[in-house]
Amino acid sequence: MVYNRLIPYQTARPILMACDKRGMRIASEMGGMRYSNFNVSDLWRYITSFQTVDFSLHAMDAEKIYTPNPTPEDNMFMGQLLQDGLYYVVTADGSDGFLGQIMHKDATKGKAISALAGHWGISSSEIVAFGDDFNDIDMLRECGIGIAVENAIAEVKAVADFVCGANDCDGIAKWLEDSILERMM
């Protein structure tokens, strides 16, 4: 593990309990395991690593806290629960839905890129990154070349250096072949 920023359980627990009391589907994630008040596999069949828990007894730090398909009122509620050092973002969940996520303010893709570059002794300017949603914007800005996929949201395309084909049509692979591999031959 090179870079990790967690939400301490003493901070996560009250957020989880407040959302549960409100009747929201809510989960925390740590080490690939989801701790939730709903059957996660009902929404995402490919996720089988989850436990339904009583959040009042839950004592696990969290990599993130998330709620599927939040309403605008849920988004306002989540924003009111934020403490210093946390942020909230809504992104596409990959299955035509949305995911509201609370994370540590330093748990961003851009900060992880910077940490990895430092760990491996390379400049961030030597890194190419691809993105499609709000949580990719800081990463695209941090890298030497930030590329939005064709089906990215407008805000991502606005900060990208280039736009490649859609991520569900091998756009990233084609960009790598044309821009990197072809030049190496």
C-alpha positions in Angstrom: 0.0 0.0 0.0 1.6 3.3 -1.1 -1.2 5.7 -0.4 -4.3 5.4 1.9 -6.6 7.9 3.6 -9.3 6.5 5.8 -12.4 7.8 7.6 -11.9 6.8 11.2 -14.9 4.7 12.5 -15.6 7.3 15.2 -16.3 9.7 12.3 -18.0 7.1 10.0 -20.3 5.6 12.5 -22.5 8.7 13.2 -22.8 9.3 9.4 -23.8 5.7 8.7 -26.3 5.7 11.6 -27.9 9.1 10.5 -28.4 7.8 7.0 -29.8 4.5 8.2 -32.2 6.3 10.5 -33.3 8.5 7.5 -34.1 5.3 5.6 -31.3 5.6 3.1 -29.4 2.6 1.7 -25.9 3.2 3.0 -22.6 1.3 3.0 -19.1 1.7 4.1 -16.2 -0.1 2.3 -12.9 -1.3 3.7 -10.4 -3.7 2.1 -12.9 -4.8 -0.6 -15.6 -5.7 2.0 -18.8 -3.7 2.0 -20.7 -3.1 5.3 -24.3 -2.1 4.6 -27.9 -1.9 5.7 -29.0 -3.5 2.4 -28.2 -6.4 0.2 -25.5 -5.0 -2.0 -25.8 -7.8 -4.5 -29.4 -6.8 -5.2 -28.0 -3.7 -6.9 -24.7 -5.0 -8.2 -24.7 -8.7 -8.8 -21.0 -8.9 -9.3 -20.4 -7.7 -5.7 -20.5 -10.6 -3.3 -18.2 -9.3 -0.5 -20.6 -7.6 1.8 -22.1 -7.9 5.3 -25.4 -6.4 6.5 -24.5 -4.8 9.8 -26.0 -2.8 12.7 -24.1 0.5 12.4 -24.5 1.3 16.1 -22.1 -1.6 16.7 -19.9 -1.0 13.6 -16.3 -0.2 14.5 -14.5 -0.3 11.2 -12.6 2.6 9.6 -13.9 3.3 6.0 -12.2 3.9 2.7 -15.5 5.4 1.7 -19.1 5.7 2.6 -21.6 5.5 -0.2 -25.3 5.5 -1.0 -26.8 4.3 -4.3 -29.0 6.6 -6.4 -29.3 9.5 -3.9 -32.1 12.0 -4.3 -31.4 15.7 -4.3 -32.6 15.8 -0.7 -30.3 12.9 0.2 -27.4 14.9 -1.4 -28.2 17.9 0.8 -28.5 15.6 3.9 -25.1 14.0 3.1 -23.5 17.4 2.7 -24.8 18.4 6.1 -23.1 15.4 7.7 -19.7 16.2 6.5 -17.0 17.0 9.0 -13.7 18.8 8.4 -11.5 16.5 6.3 -14.3 14.9 4.3 -15.9 15.6 1.0 -19.0 14.3 -0.9 -19.2 13.6 -4.6 -21.9 12.0 -6.8 -20.6 9.9 -9.7 -22.1 7.4 -12.2 -22.1 3.9 -10.7 -21.5 2.0 -14.0 -25.0 0.5 -14.2 -27.1 3.5 -15.3 -27.3 4.8 -11.7 -25.5 7.2 -9.4 -23.4 6.8 -6.3 -23.1 9.4 -3.6 -19.7 9.0 -1.9 -18.1 10.5 1.2 -14.4 10.2 1.4 -11.4 11.6 3.2 -10.5 15.0 1.6 -7.1 13.5 0.7 -8.5 10.3 -0.8 -8.5 11.5 -4.4 -7.1 10.0 -7.5 -4.9 13.1 -8.1 -3.3 12.8 -4.7 -2.8 9.1 -5.2 -1.1 9.7 -8.6 1.2 12.2 -6.9 2.1 9.7 -4.1 2.7 6.9 -6.6 4.9 9.1 -8.7 6.9 10.1 -5.7 7.2 6.5 -4.6 8.5 5.3 -8.0 10.7 8.4 -8.4 9.0 9.7 -11.6 7.4 13.0 -12.4 3.7 13.3 -12.6 4.3 14.9 -16.0 5.3 11.4 -17.2 1.9 9.9 -16.4 -1.1 9.5 -18.7 -4.5 9.1 -17.1 -8.0 8.4 -18.4 -11.2 9.6 -16.9 -15.0 9.9 -17.4 -16.6 11.3 -14.2 -16.3 14.0 -11.5 -13.9 12.0 -9.4 -11.4 11.9 -12.2 -11.0 15.6 -12.7 -8.2 16.2 -10.2 -6.3 13.1 -11.5 -6.4 14.4 -15.1 -5.1 17.8 -13.9 -2.3 16.1 -11.9 -1.0 14.0 -14.8 1.2 15.0 -17.7 -1.5 14.0 -20.1 -5.1 13.8 -19.0 -7.5 12.1 -21.4 -11.3 12.0 -21.3 -13.1 9.1 -22.9 -15.7 10.1 -25.5 -18.6 9.2 -23.2 -17.2 11.3 -20.3 -19.2 14.1 -18.7 -18.7 17.6 -20.1 -16.8 18.7 -17.0 -14.1 16.0 -17.6 -13.8 16.8 -21.2 -13.3 20.5 -20.4 -10.1 19.7 -18.3 -8.7 17.0 -20.5 -5.8 17.4 -22.8 -7.3 15.0 -25.3 -10.5 13.0 -25.8 -10.2 9.4 -27.0 -12.9 6.9 -28.0 -15.5 5.7 -25.6 -14.4 3.4 -22.8 -17.0 0.8 -23.8 -15.6 0.7 -27.4 -11.9 0.1 -26.6 -11.1 3.9 -26.8 -8.4 3.7 -24.3 -6.7 0.7 -25.9 -6.8 2.5 -29.3 -5.3 5.7 -27.9 -2.5 3.7 -26.3 -1.8 1.8 -29.5 -1.8 5.0 -31.6 -0.1 7.3 -29.2 2.4 5.1 -27.3 2.9 1.7 -28.8 3.1 2.9 -32.5 5.8 5.4 -31.6 7.9 2.7 -29.8 8.1 0.5 -33.0 
